[in-house]
Amino acid sequence: MGAATAAASATAQATVLSPTPLAAQVEPGAPPIRFVIIGTGIRGTDLLKAARQVPAGMCVGAADLYTTRHRAAKEAWGGDIPVTGDYRSLLDRKDVDAVLIATSDHLHRRVTLDAVAAGKDVYCEKPMSHSVADGAAMVSAVQSNNRIFQAGSQRVSSILYAKAREIYSSGRLGEVHSIDAQWNRNSPGGAWVYPVPADASPQTVDWARFIEDAPAHAFDSVRFFRWRLFTDYSSGLGGDLFVHMLSGIFAITGLNSAPTRALSSGGLYHYKDGREFPDFLETIYDYAGPDGPIQVHVHCNQNNNDADERISFFGSTGTLVVTGSTVTFTPQNVTPRFESYGWNGMTEAQRRQGMEDWKAAHPAPATSPAAPEVETFTVPRGYNDTADHIANFYRAIHTRQHVVEDEVFGHHAAIGCHMANFSYFHRTIAQWDEATKTIKAGARD
């Protein structure tokens, strides 16, 4: 039976996964985690709404550089909390256990270093860093201050990814040397054309603090509200979407390292709005896996969202596909069969002898093997992996045991993003230099 026939006749089995109740995911009797959030824009308010579902935490303050977002923070949390434009005043408070950081990428380093120096544990949105040097400084600061750190790629805590990790770890895929990942969007919002509020001005936006760790630039509301478009503040598609896929691959396979090299291609094809990043980017990575080399192909398209979010693991005995809501395992048809094509060009006598020899080496089984079974797993309606990710962070604060996506994991995932951008902008292979912990221009073998 050919592979296509086997797939067509396979039996599908769908299972809805059951999450652990959020109230049961924290240490019994532990006091609530009192946290503040820094950055209450799009992602920050999403975090606050998800945190409302986790009973073990309590927001006690927020900060943002845009004054109108102060009200947005209170609305997202659903209660009156103190809000400020200067996050440092929140770090001075002795009643604060943890800090959630949802600023633009280029401010992650400064806020993280200030937070851990103040004795706070940190949840920092992905990508962890804006540069390799920033990431290294953050790892050093977190570890020297003995703080808990979690990067914010929430799928790492998803029950869907836990099931994928279980299947991968079982060995049922056989040898895996190829992984393909894509995440596509096809709308202005998906391409970071975010709304610019009518009241945006130097009076409502603390522009000086926004560009504190960036090159000097005159006030520009587009750069503030659409910061993902600009290299001074963002990591582009790498930091927005690549990092989700790389983090997911790490969580499922056990990888946790920088790629050895990366090669990118792509371009700015549709959005002629002054942005500095491509709207299509694809990168081929080489990773040194625990069981041999793994090539990872990642691509993002902001002009077509067919197949949307998907990671495919291609093994010698099975294929694992993870989407935004499903995990599917499809066994490869590896039933031994006589490879007749290879005997073309031989004489009839040679082919006949080859067939007899093959049958002698592969006696027919007593019963016909069952068709390979396709297994599919889904999440229940309304499941929120961000809430699970926050619950994991709370538990780590109580137990002082590192989360999976700790500072080292987050740094390695972000390095993949930085290597993709290095290769794209320099039009060369990006090579990771382990000795100097830097990215260098590489060459083909």
C-alpha positions as CSV (number, residue, x, y, z in Angstrom):
1,M,0.0,0.0,0.0
2,G,1.4,3.4,-1.0
3,A,1.7,6.3,1.5
4,A,-1.1,8.2,-0.1
5,T,-3.4,5.2,0.1
6,A,-2.4,4.5,3.7
7,A,-3.2,8.1,4.6
8,A,-6.6,8.0,2.9
9,S,-7.6,4.8,4.6
10,A,-6.2,5.7,8.1
11,T,-8.6,5.9,10.9
12,A,-9.0,9.3,12.6
13,Q,-9.3,9.6,16.3
14,A,-10.1,13.0,17.8
15,T,-9.5,13.7,21.5
16,V,-10.3,16.8,23.5
17,L,-7.5,17.6,26.0
18,S,-8.4,18.5,29.6
19,P,-6.5,21.4,31.1
20,T,-5.7,21.4,34.8
21,P,-8.0,24.0,36.6
22,L,-6.1,27.2,37.1
23,A,-6.9,27.3,40.8
24,A,-5.2,23.9,41.2
25,Q,-1.9,24.9,39.4
26,V,-0.4,26.9,42.3
27,E,1.0,25.9,45.7
28,P,-1.8,25.2,48.2
29,G,-2.0,27.9,50.9
30,A,0.6,30.1,49.2
31,P,0.0,33.8,49.5
32,P,-1.2,35.6,46.3
33,I,1.5,36.9,43.9
34,R,1.4,40.7,44.0
35,F,2.5,41.9,40.6
36,V,2.8,45.1,38.5
37,I,2.7,45.4,34.8
38,I,4.9,47.7,32.7
39,G,3.5,48.4,29.3
40,T,-0.3,48.3,28.9
41,G,-0.7,48.4,25.2
42,I,-2.0,45.6,23.0
43,R,-0.1,42.8,24.6
44,G,-0.1,44.3,28.1
45,T,-3.9,44.5,28.3
46,D,-4.1,40.9,26.9
47,L,-1.9,39.8,29.8
48,L,-4.0,41.6,32.4
49,K,-7.2,40.0,31.0
50,A,-5.6,36.5,31.1
51,A,-4.2,37.2,34.6
52,R,-7.7,37.8,35.9
53,Q,-8.4,34.1,35.3
54,V,-5.5,33.0,37.6
55,P,-6.7,33.3,41.2
56,A,-3.2,33.2,42.6
57,G,-2.2,36.6,41.5
58,M,-3.2,40.2,42.1
59,C,-2.3,43.3,40.0
60,V,-1.3,46.1,42.3
61,G,0.0,48.7,39.8
62,A,0.7,49.5,36.2
63,A,2.9,51.8,34.1
64,D,2.8,53.1,30.6
65,L,4.4,55.9,28.7
66,Y,1.1,56.9,27.0
67,T,-1.3,58.5,29.5
68,T,-4.5,57.3,28.0
69,R,-3.3,53.7,28.5
70,H,-3.5,54.3,32.2
71,R,-7.3,54.0,31.9
72,A,-6.9,51.1,29.5
73,A,-4.9,49.2,32.2
74,K,-7.7,49.7,34.8
75,E,-10.3,48.5,32.3
76,A,-8.3,45.4,31.4
77,W,-7.8,44.4,35.0
78,G,-11.3,45.2,35.9
79,G,-10.6,47.3,38.9
80,D,-9.0,50.5,40.2
81,I,-5.2,50.1,40.4
82,P,-2.5,52.8,40.7
83,V,-1.0,53.7,37.3
84,T,2.0,55.8,36.5
85,G,4.2,56.9,33.7
86,D,7.4,56.1,35.5
87,Y,7.7,52.3,36.2
88,R,10.6,52.9,38.6
89,S,8.3,54.0,41.3
90,L,6.5,50.7,41.2
91,L,9.8,48.8,41.6
92,D,10.5,50.8,44.8
93,R,7.4,49.2,46.5
94,K,8.2,46.5,49.0
95,D,4.8,44.8,48.5
96,V,5.5,43.9,44.9
97,D,6.6,40.3,44.2
98,A,6.8,40.3,40.4
99,V,6.8,42.4,37.3
100,L,5.2,41.6,33.9
101,I,6.9,43.4,31.1
102,A,5.1,44.1,27.9
103,T,7.0,47.0,26.4
104,S,8.6,47.3,23.0
105,D,11.5,45.0,22.4
106,H,14.2,47.6,22.9
107,L,13.1,48.4,26.5
108,H,13.2,44.8,27.7
109,R,16.8,44.9,28.8
110,R,16.5,48.1,30.8
111,V,13.2,47.2,32.6
112,T,14.4,43.6,33.3
113,L,17.7,44.8,34.8
114,D,15.9,47.4,37.0
115,A,13.3,44.9,38.1
116,V,15.7,42.1,39.2
117,A,18.0,44.6,40.9
118,A,15.0,45.6,42.9
119,G,14.4,42.0,43.9
120,K,11.5,41.3,41.7
121,D,10.8,38.2,39.6
122,V,10.1,38.9,36.0
123,Y,7.8,37.7,33.2
124,C,9.0,39.4,30.0
125,E,7.1,39.2,26.8
126,K,8.7,37.7,23.8
127,P,11.2,38.1,22.2
128,M,13.2,38.3,25.3
129,S,15.8,40.6,23.8
130,H,16.3,43.2,21.1
131,S,19.9,42.0,20.5
132,V,22.3,39.2,21.5
133,A,24.1,41.6,23.8
134,D,20.9,42.6,25.5
135,G,19.9,38.9,26.0
136,A,23.3,38.1,27.5
137,A,23.1,41.0,29.9
138,M,19.6,39.9,31.0
139,V,20.7,36.3,31.6
140,S,23.6,37.5,33.7
141,A,21.4,39.9,35.7
142,V,18.7,37.4,36.4
143,Q,21.1,34.8,37.6
144,S,23.3,37.1,39.7
145,N,20.2,38.4,41.5
146,N,18.8,34.9,41.9
147,R,15.5,35.8,40.4
148,I,12.8,33.8,38.6
149,F,12.5,34.8,34.9
150,Q,9.9,33.6,32.4
151,A,9.8,34.6,28.7
152,G,6.3,35.2,27.3
153,S,5.9,32.7,24.5
154,Q,2.7,31.3,26.1
155,R,2.4,28.2,23.9
156,V,5.3,26.7,25.8
157,S,2.8,26.2,28.6
158,S,-0.1,25.0,26.4
159,I,-1.7,21.6,27.0
160,L,-1.5,21.2,23.2
161,Y,2.3,21.5,23.2
162,A,2.5,19.2,26.2
163,K,0.7,16.5,24.2
164,A,3.0,17.1,21.2
165,R,6.0,16.8,23.5
166,E,4.7,13.5,24.9
167,I,4.3,12.1,21.4
168,Y,7.7,13.4,20.2
169,S,9.4,12.0,23.4
170,S,7.9,8.6,22.9
171,G,10.1,8.0,19.9
172,R,7.1,7.2,17.6
173,L,8.4,9.7,15.0
174,G,11.6,7.8,14.6
175,E,14.5,10.0,13.4
176,V,13.6,13.7,13.0
177,H,16.0,15.8,11.0
178,S,13.5,18.2,9.3
179,I,11.0,20.6,10.9
180,D,8.9,23.1,8.9
181,A,7.1,26.0,10.7
182,Q,5.0,28.8,9.3
183,W,2.8,31.6,10.7
184,N,1.0,33.8,8.3
185,R,-1.3,36.8,8.4
186,N,-3.2,38.8,5.8
187,S,-4.6,42.0,7.2
188,P,-3.2,45.5,8.1
189,G,-3.4,44.7,11.8
190,G,-1.5,41.5,11.3
191,A,1.1,43.6,9.5
192,W,1.4,45.9,12.5
193,V,-0.6,48.8,11.0
194,Y,-2.0,49.6,14.5
195,P,-4.2,52.6,15.1
196,V,-2.6,55.9,16.1
197,P,-4.8,57.7,18.7
198,A,-6.0,61.2,17.9
199,D,-4.7,62.4,21.2
200,A,-1.1,61.2,20.6
201,S,1.3,64.1,21.2
202,P,4.4,65.0,23.2
203,Q,2.0,65.9,26.0
204,T,0.5,62.4,26.2
205,V,3.5,60.3,25.3
206,D,6.8,60.3,27.2
207,W,8.8,60.2,24.0
208,A,12.2,60.9,25.8
209,R,11.8,57.8,27.9
210,F,10.6,55.7,24.9
211,I,13.8,56.4,23.0
212,E,16.1,56.3,26.0
213,D,17.8,53.2,24.7
214,A,17.4,54.0,21.0
215,P,18.9,56.5,18.6
216,A,17.7,60.1,19.0
217,H,14.6,60.9,16.9
218,A,12.0,63.7,16.8
219,F,8.6,62.8,18.2
220,D,6.8,60.5,15.9
221,S,3.5,59.0,16.9
222,V,3.7,56.3,14.2
223,R,7.1,55.1,15.5
224,F,5.6,54.9,19.1
225,F,2.3,53.1,18.3
226,R,3.6,51.0,15.3
227,W,7.0,50.4,16.8
228,R,7.2,46.9,15.3
229,L,7.9,48.5,11.9
230,F,11.2,49.9,13.0
231,T,14.6,48.3,13.7
232,D,15.3,50.8,16.5
233,Y,12.6,49.2,18.7
234,S,11.6,45.9,17.2
235,S,12.9,42.6,15.9
236,G,10.3,42.4,13.1
237,L,8.8,39.1,12.0
238,G,11.6,37.3,13.8
239,G,10.6,38.8,17.2
240,D,6.9,38.8,16.6
241,L,6.3,35.4,15.1
242,F,9.5,33.4,14.5
243,V,10.1,33.3,18.3
244,H,6.7,31.6,18.9
245,M,7.6,28.8,16.5
246,L,11.2,28.4,17.7
247,S,10.0,28.4,21.3
248,G,7.4,25.8,20.4
249,I,10.0,23.6,18.7
250,F,12.3,23.9,21.7
251,A,9.5,22.9,24.1
252,I,8.5,19.9,22.0
253,T,11.9,18.6,21.0
254,G,14.0,19.5,24.0
255,L,16.3,21.8,21.9
256,N,17.7,24.7,23.9
257,S,20.6,26.3,22.0
258,A,21.5,28.9,19.5
259,P,21.3,27.7,15.8
260,T,24.7,26.9,14.4
261,R,23.8,29.0,11.3
262,A,20.9,30.6,9.5
263,L,20.1,31.7,6.0
264,S,17.3,34.1,5.3
265,S,15.4,35.3,2.2
266,G,12.4,37.5,1.7
267,G,11.5,41.1,1.0
268,L,9.2,44.1,1.5
269,Y,6.6,43.4,-1.2
270,H,3.3,45.0,-0.2
271,Y,3.6,47.5,2.7
272,K,5.2,50.6,1.3
273,D,4.6,52.6,4.5
274,G,8.1,53.4,5.6
275,R,8.7,50.2,7.5
276,E,12.1,48.8,7.8
277,F,11.3,45.1,8.1
278,P,10.2,42.7,5.3
279,D,6.6,41.6,5.1
280,F,7.8,38.1,4.0
281,L,10.7,36.3,5.6
282,E,11.9,32.8,5.5
283,T,14.9,31.3,7.2
284,I,16.6,27.9,7.2
285,Y,18.3,27.1,10.4
286,D,20.8,24.4,11.3
287,Y,20.5,23.1,14.9
288,A,22.6,20.5,16.6
289,G,19.9,18.2,18.1
290,P,20.6,15.7,20.9
291,D,20.1,12.8,18.4
292,G,21.7,14.5,15.4
293,P,21.4,17.5,13.2
294,I,18.0,19.1,12.7
295,Q,17.2,21.6,9.9
296,V,14.4,24.0,10.7
297,H,12.6,26.0,8.0
298,V,10.6,28.9,9.3
299,H,8.6,31.4,7.2
300,C,6.1,34.2,7.8
301,N,4.0,35.9,5.2
302,Q,2.0,39.1,6.0
303,N,0.2,39.0,2.6
304,N,-1.5,35.5,2.7
305,N,-2.6,33.5,5.7
306,D,-3.3,30.1,4.1
307,A,-2.3,27.4,6.7
308,D,-1.9,30.3,9.2
309,E,-0.1,28.7,12.2
310,R,1.6,25.3,11.7
311,I,4.7,23.4,12.9
312,S,5.4,20.1,11.2
313,F,7.9,17.5,12.4
314,F,9.0,15.0,9.8
315,G,10.2,11.7,11.2
316,S,11.3,8.5,9.6
317,T,8.3,6.6,11.2
318,G,5.8,9.4,11.7
319,T,4.8,13.0,11.1
320,L,3.6,15.4,13.9
321,V,1.7,18.6,13.0
322,V,0.9,21.2,15.5
323,T,-1.5,24.0,14.6
324,G,-3.1,26.7,16.8
325,S,-5.8,24.3,18.1
326,T,-4.7,20.7,17.1
327,V,-2.0,18.2,17.3
328,T,-2.1,15.4,14.7
329,F,0.2,12.4,14.6
330,T,0.3,10.4,11.3
331,P,2.4,7.2,11.2
332,Q,4.5,6.7,8.1
333,N,3.8,3.5,6.2
334,V,7.0,1.7,6.7
335,T,5.7,-1.8,6.0
336,P,8.5,-3.6,4.1
337,R,7.6,-4.0,0.4
338,F,9.5,-5.1,-2.7
339,E,10.9,-2.1,-4.4
340,S,10.1,-3.0,-8.0
341,Y,11.2,0.3,-9.5
342,G,14.9,-0.3,-8.6
343,W,14.8,-3.5,-10.7
344,N,13.9,-1.8,-13.9
345,G,16.7,-2.3,-16.4
346,M,17.4,-5.7,-15.1
347,T,16.6,-8.9,-16.9
348,E,13.4,-10.7,-16.2
349,A,15.4,-13.5,-14.5
350,Q,17.2,-11.0,-12.3
351,R,13.9,-9.4,-11.3
352,R,12.4,-12.8,-10.5
353,Q,15.4,-13.8,-8.4
354,G,15.3,-10.5,-6.6
355,M,11.6,-11.0,-5.8
356,E,12.3,-14.5,-4.5
357,D,15.2,-13.3,-2.3
358,W,13.1,-10.4,-0.9
359,K,10.2,-12.8,0.0
360,A,12.5,-15.1,1.7
361,A,13.9,-12.3,3.8
362,H,10.4,-10.9,4.5
363,P,7.9,-13.7,5.2
364,A,4.3,-12.6,5.0
365,P,2.7,-12.0,8.5
366,A,-0.1,-14.3,9.6
367,T,-2.6,-11.5,9.6
368,S,-2.7,-8.3,7.5
369,P,-1.4,-5.3,9.4
370,A,-4.0,-2.7,10.4
371,A,-4.0,0.6,8.6
372,P,-2.0,3.3,10.3
373,E,-4.1,5.3,12.8
374,V,-4.1,9.1,12.6
375,E,-4.4,10.6,16.1
376,T,-5.8,14.1,16.6
377,F,-6.0,16.1,19.8
378,T,-7.7,19.5,20.3
379,V,-8.1,22.0,23.1
380,P,-11.5,22.7,24.6
381,R,-13.5,25.8,23.6
382,G,-12.3,28.9,25.4
383,Y,-8.9,27.5,26.5
384,N,-6.3,30.2,27.2
385,D,-2.7,29.1,27.2
386,T,-1.6,32.6,28.3
387,A,-3.4,32.0,31.6
388,D,-1.6,28.7,32.0
389,H,1.7,30.4,31.2
390,I,1.0,33.0,34.0
391,A,0.1,30.2,36.4
392,N,3.4,28.5,35.7
393,F,5.2,31.7,36.5
394,Y,3.3,32.0,39.8
395,R,4.2,28.5,40.7
396,A,7.9,29.1,40.0
397,I,7.8,32.1,42.2
398,H,6.4,30.0,45.1
399,T,8.7,27.0,44.5
400,R,11.8,28.9,43.3
401,Q,12.2,26.3,40.6
402,H,12.9,27.5,37.1
403,V,10.2,27.4,34.5
404,V,10.8,25.7,31.1
405,E,11.0,29.0,29.3
406,D,13.6,30.6,31.7
407,E,16.2,33.2,30.8
408,V,18.5,30.7,29.0
409,F,15.6,29.3,27.0
410,G,14.3,32.7,26.1
411,H,17.8,34.0,25.2
412,H,18.4,31.0,22.9
413,A,15.1,31.4,21.2
414,A,15.7,35.1,20.6
415,I,19.1,34.5,19.2
416,G,17.4,32.6,16.4
417,C,15.4,35.7,15.6
418,H,18.5,37.9,15.6
419,M,20.3,35.5,13.3
420,A,17.4,35.5,10.9
421,N,17.5,39.3,10.8
422,F,21.3,39.4,10.5
423,S,21.2,37.1,7.5
424,Y,18.4,39.1,5.8
425,F,19.9,42.5,6.2
426,H,23.4,41.4,5.5
427,R,22.5,39.1,2.6
428,T,24.7,36.4,4.0
429,I,24.7,33.3,6.1
430,A,24.5,34.1,9.8
431,Q,27.0,32.0,11.8
432,W,26.8,31.5,15.5
433,D,30.3,31.9,17.1
434,E,30.0,29.9,20.4
435,A,33.5,31.1,21.6
436,T,32.6,34.8,21.4
437,K,28.8,34.3,21.8
438,T,28.2,36.5,18.8
439,I,26.7,36.4,15.3
440,K,29.2,36.5,12.4
441,A,28.9,36.4,8.6
442,G,29.5,32.8,7.6
443,A,30.1,30.8,4.5
444,R,28.7,27.7,2.8
445,D,30.6,24.5,3.6
